[in-house]
Amino acid sequence: MNSKKGLLCVFAASLLFSTGGLLVKLIPWQSLSINSFRSIISVCILYAFAKVTRQKVKFTPGTIAGACIVACSTTLYTAATKLTTAANAILLQFTSPIWVILFMWLIFKEKPKKLDILTSVIVFCGIGCFFLDGLGSGDMVGDCLAVLAGICYGWIFMLNKIPGGDPLSSTLLGHGLAAIVGLPSLLQETQFDSRTLTAAVVMGVFQLGIAYIFLTVGVKYAPPVSASLVTGIEPILNPILVAVVVGETITGLSLVGGVIVFVTIMVYNLVSAQLDKKKEASPC
């Protein structure tokens, strides 16, 4: 597979991920129940994928740590989408590159560049807009969970940095853990009409299971910066789908924060790509 096909896989994953906000809003269950149900389906799909591709599921301290990160990321995002607007949840999760910069600095001792620091400061200003808005709208808890989801999602891109880590194993085990954690809540649900079940099955099969297969395959071949730019479709399409189908809209201050976060991270990726090209082109 070449880089173009890798980017297509990442693009397909982003399209599928973008349906998450709408599906969470359509399913009348508790967030833990939703995440458990979709994770059960996803585990089956990922396990089948591992078997077909002859990839072994590894049980190491690294993959278990990664599994906890994956489980926290999916659980927190689902809860955040229930408690705040879909736009707030996805845009705050989209801050994950900033947390990658911070963790690479604090844990892996990779000193951030001036561009990294400037980007982080601007993004944190955007996050501040969300929280100022949340104080008045009552979405503060959901916004906080969305930020935590972004922190965990940032760690997903560093699974290979964890000693003994393996992205596919951590993803499969993480979804299994999320399924177990939410199972008591799922067993208490009483609404299992056709619309609810259809949305839940679609979420498990496409928005989580197949989407993660596309992502794990795509990131192996797509250039990291190009892949991150392609994923920018998710925070745009996600709230649009919710607005069109459910009628949910984003408030003015949150919109300002969302624009700051989205534009800053996209510009950061573009500038980083240009700087990397210049380094490669410069003589040794």
Long-range contacts (C-beta under 8 A, 24 or more apart in sequence): 1-217, 1-220, 1-221, 2-221, 3-221, 3-222, 3-223, 3-226, 5-221, 6-217, 6-218, 6-219, 6-220, 6-221, 6-222, 6-227, 7-218, 7-222, 7-226, 7-227, 7-230, 8-218, 9-214, 9-215, 9-217, 9-218, 9-221, 9-222, 10-214, 10-215, 10-218, 10-219, 10-222, 10-227, 10-230, 10-231, 11-218, 11-230, 11-233, 12-211, 12-214, 12-218, 13-211, 13-212, 13-214, 13-215, 13-218, 13-231, 14-230, 14-231, 14-232, 14-233, 14-234, 15-233, 15-237, 16-206, 16-207, 16-210, 16-211, 16-214, 17-207, 17-211, 17-231, 17-234, 17-238, 18-233, 18-234, 18-236, 18-237, 18-238, 18-241, 19-202, 19-203, 19-206, 19-207, 19-238, 19-241, 20-77, 20-81, 20-90, 20-203, 20-207, 20-238, 21-81, 21-86, 21-87, 21-89, 21-90, 21-238, 21-239, 21-241, 21-242, 22-86, 22-238, 22-241, 22-242, 22-245, 22-246, 23-199, 23-200, 23-202, 23-203, 23-207, 24-78, 24-81, 24-82, 24-86, 24-203, 25-81, 25-86, 25-242, 25-245, 25-246, 25-248, 26-195, 26-196, 26-199, 26-245, 26-246, 27-196, 27-199, 27-200, 27-203, 28-191, 28-196, 29-185, 29-186, 29-189, 29-191, 29-196, 29-200, 30-82, 30-185, 30-189, 31-75, 31-78, 31-79, 31-81, 31-82, 31-83, 32-75, 32-78, 32-79, 32-181, 32-182, 32-185, 32-186, 33-182, 33-185, 33-186, 33-188, 33-189, 34-78, 34-182, 34-200, 34-203, 35-74, 35-75, 35-78, 35-79, 35-178, 35-179, 35-181, 35-182, 36-178, 36-179, 36-180, 36-181, 36-182, 36-183, 36-185, 36-186, 37-179, 37-182, 37-186, 37-200, 37-203, 37-204, 38-200, 38-203, 38-204, 38-207, 38-208, 39-74, 39-175, 39-176, 39-178, 39-179, 39-182, 39-204, 39-208, 40-179, 40-204, 41-201, 41-204, 41-205, 41-208, 41-209, 42-175, 42-204, 42-208, 42-209, 42-212, 43-172, 43-175, 43-176, 43-179, 44-209, 45-204, 45-205, 45-209, 45-210, 45-213, 46-168, 46-171, 46-172, 46-175, 46-209, 46-212, 46-213, 47-172, 49-168, 49-213, 50-168, 50-172, 55-168, 56-169, 57-168, 57-169, 57-172, 57-173, 58-164, 58-166, 58-169, 59-169, 59-173, 60-164, 60-165, 60-166, 60-169, 61-163, 61-164, 62-162, 62-163, 62-164, 62-165, 62-166, 62-170, 63-164, 63-165, 63-166, 63-169, 63-170, 63-173, 64-173, 65-162, 65-165, 65-170, 66-155, 66-156, 66-159, 66-162, 66-165, 66-166, 66-167, 66-169, 66-170, 66-171, 66-173, 66-174, 67-169, 67-170, 67-171, 67-173, 67-174, 67-176, 67-177, 68-174, 68-177, 69-152, 69-155, 69-156, 69-159, 69-170, 69-174, 70-152, 70-156, 70-170, 70-171, 70-173, 70-174, 70-175, 70-177, 70-178, 71-174, 71-175, 71-177, 71-178, 71-181, 72-148, 72-149, 72-152, 73-149, 73-152, 73-153, 73-155, 73-156, 73-174, 74-174, 74-175, 74-178, 74-208, 75-178, 75-181, 75-182, 76-145, 76-146, 76-148, 76-149, 76-152, 77-146, 77-149, 77-153, 79-142, 79-145, 80-142, 80-143, 80-145, 80-146, 80-149, 81-142, 82-142, 83-139, 83-141, 83-142, 83-145, 84-134, 84-139, 84-141, 84-142, 84-143, 84-145, 84-146, 85-139, 85-142, 85-239, 85-242, 85-248, 85-249, 85-250, 85-251, 85-254, 86-238, 86-239, 86-242, 86-248, 87-235, 87-238, 87-239, 87-242, 87-248, 87-250, 87-254, 87-255, 87-258, 88-130, 88-134, 88-139, 88-142, 88-143, 88-146, 88-250, 88-254, 88-258, 89-142, 89-146, 89-149, 90-146, 90-234, 90-235, 90-238, 90-239, 91-130, 91-146, 91-235, 91-239, 91-257, 91-258, 91-261, 91-262, 92-127, 92-130, 92-143, 92-146, 92-147, 92-149, 92-150, 92-261, 93-146, 93-149, 93-150, 93-153, 94-150, 94-234, 94-235, 94-261, 94-262, 94-265, 95-123, 95-126, 95-127, 95-147, 95-150, 95-261, 95-265, 96-150, 96-151, 96-153, 96-154, 96-156, 96-157, 97-154, 97-228, 97-265, 97-268, 97-269, 98-123, 98-124, 98-154, 98-265, 99-150, 99-151, 99-154, 99-155, 100-154, 100-157, 100-158, 103-154, 103-155, 103-158, 104-158, 108-161, 115-268, 115-271, 115-272, 115-275, 119-264, 119-265, 119-268, 122-260, 122-264, 123-260, 123-261, 123-264, 123-265, 125-260, 126-256, 126-257, 126-258, 126-259, 126-260, 126-261, 126-264, 127-257, 127-261, 128-257, 129-253, 129-254, 129-256, 129-257, 129-260, 130-253, 130-254, 130-257, 130-258, 132-253, 133-251, 133-252, 133-253, 133-254, 133-257, 137-251, 167-216, 168-216, 171-212, 171-216, 175-208, 175-212, 225-269, 225-270, 225-272, 225-273, 225-276, 226-273, 228-269, 229-266, 229-269, 229-270, 232-262, 232-265, 232-266, 235-262, 236-262
